[in-house]
Amino acid sequence: MSPRTRRERGLAIFQILAEREVHTQGELVAELNARGFVVTQATVSRDIRRLGVLKLPSPDGAPRYVPPDETLVSQNGSGGDAGRALEHLAAAVRESVLEVDSGEALLAVRTPPGLANAVAITLDRARIPEIVATLAGDDTIFVLSRSAADRRKVRRLVEGYL
């Protein structure tokens, strides 16, 4: 598909997620098809990963897809939404992290296949000052901290949500 079509499909996915709760990829496929996009579950799965869409528990506990919210934390890292960013991080860790390990300067966070990017996005959006950067593969995230002490703090934070 052309980048324009992929972009339009991504915007449609965000619009659907803003309008109603979506619990399965099948629901998202059906809604996109109803809007004139011819997609398969595999395409939607790739779009979800590419867009950073997360699967988090709704207030009633049922898992649902939510878009990454760039307004969770203000640019300077303060504001009332910081707690919400940490709630999203806690939910992502509980749902997706299998193991945490560390070396001298890096923390390795393991997830099931395909979920590392979503968890890395929630780490980035939480704007934890001890984290310099994250790098996500398919099932592993490397978290770079400023110091060994910062790495230990981040590890305790992540493991605290498990």
C-alpha positions as CSV (number, residue, x, y, z in Angstrom):
1,M,0.0,0.0,0.0
2,S,1.1,3.5,-0.6
3,P,2.3,5.7,2.3
4,R,-0.7,7.9,1.9
5,T,-3.1,4.9,2.3
6,R,-1.2,3.6,5.3
7,R,-1.3,7.1,6.8
8,E,-5.0,7.4,6.2
9,R,-5.5,4.0,7.7
10,G,-3.5,5.0,10.8
11,L,-5.6,8.1,11.2
12,A,-8.8,6.0,10.9
13,I,-7.5,3.6,13.6
14,F,-6.9,6.5,16.0
15,Q,-10.4,7.9,15.2
16,I,-12.0,4.5,15.8
17,L,-10.1,4.2,19.1
18,A,-11.2,7.7,20.2
19,E,-14.9,6.9,19.3
20,R,-15.3,3.6,21.1
21,E,-13.6,0.8,23.0
22,V,-12.0,-1.8,20.8
23,H,-11.2,-5.1,22.5
24,T,-9.9,-7.3,19.5
25,Q,-8.1,-6.8,16.3
26,G,-11.1,-8.5,14.6
27,E,-13.3,-5.6,15.8
28,L,-10.8,-3.1,14.4
29,V,-10.7,-5.0,11.0
30,A,-14.5,-4.9,10.8
31,E,-14.7,-1.2,11.6
32,L,-12.0,-0.4,9.1
33,N,-13.7,-2.5,6.4
34,A,-17.0,-0.7,7.2
35,R,-15.1,2.6,6.6
36,G,-13.9,1.5,3.2
37,F,-10.4,0.1,4.0
38,V,-9.8,-3.4,2.8
39,V,-7.6,-4.8,5.5
40,T,-6.7,-8.2,7.0
41,Q,-5.9,-9.0,10.6
42,A,-2.2,-9.2,9.7
43,T,-2.3,-5.7,8.3
44,V,-4.0,-4.3,11.4
45,S,-1.5,-6.1,13.6
46,R,1.4,-4.4,11.8
47,D,-0.4,-1.1,12.0
48,I,-0.9,-1.5,15.8
49,R,2.8,-2.1,16.2
50,R,3.8,0.8,13.9
51,L,1.4,3.3,15.5
52,G,2.4,2.3,19.1
53,V,-1.2,1.4,20.0
54,L,-1.3,-0.3,23.4
55,K,-3.5,-3.1,24.8
56,L,-4.4,-2.0,28.3
57,P,-7.1,-3.0,30.8
58,S,-10.2,-0.8,30.7
59,P,-11.8,0.3,33.9
60,D,-13.8,-2.9,34.0
61,G,-10.6,-5.0,33.5
62,A,-11.3,-6.1,30.0
63,P,-8.3,-5.5,27.7
64,R,-8.8,-2.8,25.1
65,Y,-6.7,-1.0,22.5
66,V,-5.7,2.6,23.3
67,P,-3.7,5.0,21.2
68,P,-0.4,6.4,22.5
69,D,-1.3,9.7,24.1
70,E,1.4,12.3,23.5
71,T,-0.3,14.6,25.9
72,L,0.2,12.3,28.9
73,V,3.0,14.4,30.2
74,S,3.7,18.1,29.3
75,Q,6.9,18.9,27.5
76,N,8.7,19.9,30.7
77,G,7.8,16.6,32.4
78,S,5.4,18.1,34.9
79,G,1.7,18.4,35.1
80,G,-1.3,16.5,36.3
81,D,-1.0,13.9,33.6
82,A,2.3,12.5,34.9
83,G,0.4,10.1,37.2
84,R,-1.6,8.9,34.2
85,A,1.6,8.2,32.3
86,L,2.8,6.1,35.2
87,E,-0.5,4.2,35.3
88,H,-0.2,3.4,31.7
89,L,3.4,2.2,32.3
90,A,2.3,0.1,35.2
91,A,-0.4,-1.6,33.1
92,A,1.9,-2.1,30.2
93,V,4.5,-3.7,32.5
94,R,2.0,-6.0,34.2
95,E,0.5,-7.1,30.9
96,S,3.7,-7.4,28.8
97,V,7.0,-7.7,30.8
98,L,8.3,-11.2,31.4
99,E,11.7,-10.4,32.9
100,V,14.1,-7.6,33.7
101,D,17.9,-8.0,33.7
102,S,20.8,-5.5,33.7
103,G,24.4,-4.9,32.9
104,E,26.6,-2.0,33.8
105,A,24.8,0.7,32.0
106,L,21.8,-1.0,30.4
107,L,18.6,-2.6,31.6
108,A,17.2,-5.4,29.4
109,V,13.4,-5.8,29.6
110,R,11.9,-8.9,28.0
111,T,8.4,-9.1,26.7
112,P,6.4,-11.6,24.6
113,P,7.1,-11.3,20.8
114,G,5.8,-8.1,19.3
115,L,5.2,-6.2,22.5
116,A,8.6,-4.6,23.2
117,N,7.8,-1.4,21.1
118,A,4.5,-0.7,23.0
119,V,6.2,-1.1,26.4
120,A,9.2,1.1,25.3
121,I,6.7,3.8,24.2
122,T,5.1,3.8,27.6
123,L,8.5,4.1,29.2
124,D,9.4,7.0,27.0
125,R,6.1,8.7,27.6
126,A,6.4,8.4,31.4
127,R,9.5,10.7,31.1
128,I,11.4,9.0,33.9
129,P,14.4,11.3,34.5
130,E,16.8,8.4,35.1
131,I,16.1,7.1,31.6
132,V,18.3,8.5,28.8
133,A,16.8,6.4,26.0
134,T,15.1,3.1,25.1
135,L,15.7,0.9,22.1
136,A,13.1,-1.8,21.3
137,G,13.3,-4.9,19.2
138,D,10.6,-7.5,18.9
139,D,10.7,-8.9,22.4
140,T,13.5,-7.0,24.2
141,I,13.9,-3.4,25.2
142,F,17.3,-1.9,26.2
143,V,16.9,1.0,28.6
144,L,19.9,3.3,28.9
145,S,20.3,5.0,32.3
146,R,22.6,7.9,33.2
147,S,24.4,5.9,35.9
148,A,24.5,2.5,37.6
149,A,22.4,4.0,40.5
150,D,19.8,5.3,38.0
151,R,19.7,1.9,36.4
152,R,19.0,0.3,39.8
153,K,16.1,2.8,40.4
154,V,14.6,2.1,37.0
155,R,14.9,-1.6,37.5
156,R,13.1,-1.4,40.9
157,L,10.4,0.8,39.3
158,V,9.7,-1.7,36.5
159,E,10.0,-4.8,38.7
160,G,7.6,-3.0,41.2
161,Y,4.9,-3.2,38.6
162,L,5.3,-6.9,37.9
